[in-house]
Amino acid sequence: MIRTDKLRGIISEKGFSQAKVAEAIGITPKTFYEKMSKGVFGSDEIEVMIRILHIDNPVEIFFAQE
């Protein structure tokens, strides 16, 4: 399960908009918002977000336990 609350915080903290992150991972902002609401991203998308947002501990965001 993806901790979308933490992901939103990191996106904001790093000075990105969700639309810019969507563009970076190759999807539309609408698709990004849908994926955020479901908490589901593909492994390629996660990999790009980790890289562009410089996420040091991706496990706590992308592989969180409920």
C-alpha positions as a Markdown table, in Angstrom:
| # | Residue | x | y | z |
|---|---|---|---|---|
| 1 | Met | 0.0 | 0.0 | 0.0 |
| 2 | Ile | 1.3 | 3.4 | -0.9 |
| 3 | Arg | 1.3 | 6.2 | 1.7 |
| 4 | Thr | -0.1 | 8.9 | -0.6 |
| 5 | Asp | -0.2 | 11.4 | 2.3 |
| 6 | Lys | 3.6 | 11.1 | 2.7 |
| 7 | Leu | 4.1 | 11.1 | -1.1 |
| 8 | Arg | 2.0 | 14.3 | -1.4 |
| 9 | Gly | 4.1 | 15.8 | 1.4 |
| 10 | Ile | 7.4 | 14.9 | -0.4 |
| 11 | Ile | 6.1 | 16.2 | -3.7 |
| 12 | Ser | 5.3 | 19.6 | -2.1 |
| 13 | Glu | 8.5 | 19.7 | 0.0 |
| 14 | Lys | 10.7 | 19.2 | -3.1 |
| 15 | Gly | 8.9 | 22.0 | -4.9 |
| 16 | Phe | 7.1 | 19.8 | -7.4 |
| 17 | Ser | 3.4 | 19.8 | -8.4 |
| 18 | Gln | 1.5 | 16.6 | -8.9 |
| 19 | Ala | 1.1 | 17.6 | -12.5 |
| 20 | Lys | 4.9 | 17.9 | -12.9 |
| 21 | Val | 5.5 | 14.5 | -11.3 |
| 22 | Ala | 2.8 | 13.0 | -13.7 |
| 23 | Glu | 4.7 | 14.5 | -16.7 |
| 24 | Ala | 8.0 | 13.1 | -15.4 |
| 25 | Ile | 6.6 | 9.6 | -15.1 |
| 26 | Gly | 4.9 | 9.8 | -18.5 |
| 27 | Ile | 1.2 | 9.9 | -17.6 |
| 28 | Thr | -1.4 | 12.6 | -17.6 |
| 29 | Pro | -2.2 | 14.6 | -14.5 |
| 30 | Lys | -5.7 | 13.1 | -14.5 |
| 31 | Thr | -4.2 | 9.6 | -14.5 |
| 32 | Phe | -1.8 | 10.6 | -11.7 |
| 33 | Tyr | -4.7 | 11.8 | -9.5 |
| 34 | Glu | -6.6 | 8.6 | -10.1 |
| 35 | Lys | -3.6 | 6.5 | -9.2 |
| 36 | Met | -3.0 | 8.6 | -6.1 |
| 37 | Ser | -6.6 | 8.2 | -5.0 |
| 38 | Lys | -6.3 | 4.4 | -5.4 |
| 39 | Gly | -2.7 | 4.3 | -4.1 |
| 40 | Val | -1.5 | 2.2 | -7.0 |
| 41 | Phe | 1.5 | 2.9 | -9.2 |
| 42 | Gly | 3.5 | 0.7 | -11.5 |
| 43 | Ser | 7.1 | -0.2 | -10.5 |
| 44 | Asp | 8.5 | 1.9 | -13.4 |
| 45 | Glu | 6.5 | 4.9 | -12.1 |
| 46 | Ile | 7.7 | 4.3 | -8.6 |
| 47 | Glu | 11.3 | 4.1 | -9.7 |
| 48 | Val | 11.1 | 7.4 | -11.5 |
| 49 | Met | 9.4 | 9.1 | -8.5 |
| 50 | Ile | 12.1 | 7.8 | -6.2 |
| 51 | Arg | 14.8 | 9.2 | -8.5 |
| 52 | Ile | 13.3 | 12.7 | -9.3 |
| 53 | Leu | 12.1 | 13.3 | -5.8 |
| 54 | His | 15.3 | 12.0 | -4.2 |
| 55 | Ile | 13.4 | 9.8 | -1.8 |
| 56 | Asp | 15.9 | 8.3 | 0.7 |
| 57 | Asn | 13.6 | 5.7 | 2.2 |
| 58 | Pro | 11.1 | 4.5 | -0.4 |
| 59 | Val | 10.0 | 1.5 | 1.6 |
| 60 | Glu | 8.1 | 3.6 | 4.1 |
| 61 | Ile | 6.1 | 5.3 | 1.3 |
| 62 | Phe | 5.7 | 2.8 | -1.5 |
| 63 | Phe | 5.7 | -0.5 | 0.5 |
| 64 | Ala | 4.0 | 0.5 | 3.7 |
| 65 | Gln | 2.1 | -2.0 | 5.7 |
| 66 | Glu | -1.4 | -1.2 | 6.8 |
